[in-house]
Amino acid sequence: MPSHVCNNAVIQCSMCPVPGTLKVLPVKMVKTSQQPAANIMDHVPMVNIMPFGPCNSPGNPATAAATAAALGVLTPGPCLPNTPMPWAPGSPTVKLSNLPALNKNSMLTCMAGGVITIKFEGQATHAIP
């Protein structure tokens, strides 16, 4: 059974070699292992999802421009997360603020072409389906 995801979970984008951390604001008033617990709506760029580092996706406008300037040689540009849709699928049975809680099996799609996954949930004591 996967663990409940919380603040400072380690996340990784498939288009960037540098991992990041999920930031969960304490507005839901629910904690797991003394950290704010996450639900599927914790996907907001520059609030919950910070830039990862160099982005290798040609769908990223900065990478596309840098690649064009390098005459077609893939040149990573700075990451600017574009995640308008919530994490999916979330927990099928555990709800936080009437929305599915976030578990390790959840993924987030960046419109630049990457898929963000959870590498470490931020805690290892509370499991949820």
C-alpha positions as CSV (number, residue, x, y, z in Angstrom):
1,M,0.0,0.0,0.0
2,P,1.5,3.4,-0.9
3,S,2.1,6.1,1.7
4,H,0.3,9.4,2.1
5,V,2.1,12.3,0.4
6,C,2.9,15.4,2.4
7,N,4.9,18.6,2.3
8,N,8.5,18.2,1.2
9,A,7.8,15.1,-0.8
10,V,10.5,14.4,-3.4
11,I,9.1,14.7,-6.9
12,Q,10.8,14.2,-10.3
13,C,9.9,15.4,-13.8
14,S,10.6,13.0,-16.7
15,M,12.1,15.9,-18.7
16,C,14.6,17.1,-16.0
17,P,17.5,15.3,-14.3
18,V,17.1,17.4,-11.1
19,P,14.4,16.3,-8.5
20,G,12.3,18.9,-6.7
21,T,10.1,19.1,-3.6
22,L,6.4,19.3,-3.4
23,K,5.2,22.3,-1.3
24,V,1.9,21.8,0.5
25,L,0.3,24.7,2.2
26,P,-1.2,24.1,5.7
27,V,-4.7,25.3,4.6
28,K,-6.4,21.9,4.8
29,M,-5.5,21.5,8.5
30,V,-4.7,17.8,8.1
31,K,-1.2,16.5,8.8
32,T,0.6,13.3,8.3
33,S,3.9,12.7,10.2
34,Q,3.8,16.3,11.4
35,Q,3.6,17.7,7.9
36,P,0.7,19.2,5.9
37,A,-1.0,16.4,3.9
38,A,-1.5,16.7,0.2
39,N,-4.6,16.1,-2.0
40,I,-4.9,16.1,-5.8
41,M,-5.3,19.8,-6.0
42,D,-1.8,20.5,-4.8
43,H,-0.6,21.0,-8.4
44,V,-0.3,24.8,-8.7
45,P,2.9,26.0,-10.5
46,M,5.1,28.2,-8.4
47,V,3.0,27.4,-5.3
48,N,3.1,23.6,-5.0
49,I,5.4,22.8,-8.0
50,M,8.6,24.8,-8.3
51,P,11.0,24.8,-11.3
52,F,13.1,21.6,-11.4
53,G,16.2,22.8,-13.4
54,P,17.1,22.4,-17.0
55,C,14.1,21.2,-19.1
56,N,14.9,18.8,-21.9
57,S,11.4,18.9,-23.4
58,P,11.1,20.4,-26.9
59,G,7.5,21.4,-25.8
60,N,9.0,23.9,-23.4
61,P,9.2,27.3,-25.3
62,A,12.5,28.1,-23.7
63,T,14.0,24.8,-24.8
64,A,12.5,25.1,-28.3
65,A,14.1,28.6,-28.7
66,A,17.5,27.5,-27.4
67,T,17.4,24.4,-29.6
68,A,16.5,26.5,-32.6
69,A,19.4,29.0,-31.8
70,A,21.7,26.0,-31.6
71,L,20.7,24.9,-35.1
72,G,18.6,21.9,-34.0
73,V,20.9,20.6,-31.3
74,L,18.8,19.9,-28.2
75,T,19.6,22.6,-25.7
76,P,17.8,22.5,-22.4
77,G,16.0,25.7,-21.3
78,P,14.9,26.7,-17.8
79,C,12.0,24.8,-16.4
80,L,8.7,26.6,-15.9
81,P,6.1,24.1,-14.6
82,N,2.8,24.2,-16.5
83,T,0.5,21.9,-14.6
84,P,-3.1,23.1,-14.9
85,M,-4.7,19.7,-14.3
86,P,-4.7,18.0,-10.9
87,W,-2.6,15.0,-9.9
88,A,-4.2,11.7,-11.0
89,P,-5.5,9.3,-9.8
90,G,-5.2,10.0,-6.1
91,S,-6.5,7.8,-3.4
92,P,-9.7,6.0,-4.3
93,T,-11.0,6.0,-0.7
94,V,-9.2,8.7,1.4
95,K,-10.4,12.3,1.0
96,L,-8.9,15.6,2.2
97,S,-11.2,18.6,1.9
98,N,-13.6,16.4,-0.1
99,L,-11.0,15.6,-2.7
100,P,-8.8,12.4,-3.2
101,A,-5.7,12.4,-1.0
102,L,-2.4,12.2,-2.8
103,N,-0.5,8.9,-2.7
104,K,2.7,7.7,-4.3
105,N,0.9,6.2,-7.3
106,S,-0.3,9.7,-8.4
107,M,1.2,11.4,-11.4
108,L,1.0,15.0,-12.7
109,T,1.3,16.0,-16.4
110,C,3.2,19.2,-17.4
111,M,1.9,20.8,-20.6
112,A,5.5,21.2,-21.8
113,G,5.6,17.4,-22.2
114,G,6.9,16.0,-18.9
115,V,5.3,13.7,-16.4
116,I,5.9,14.4,-12.7
117,T,6.1,11.4,-10.3
118,I,6.6,11.1,-6.6
119,K,9.9,9.5,-5.6
120,F,9.5,9.8,-1.8
121,E,6.3,10.7,-0.1
122,G,7.8,12.9,2.5
123,Q,7.0,10.4,5.3
124,A,7.0,6.7,5.6
125,T,4.6,5.9,8.5
126,H,1.1,6.5,7.2
127,A,-0.1,4.3,4.3
128,I,-3.3,4.9,2.3
129,P,-4.8,3.1,-0.6
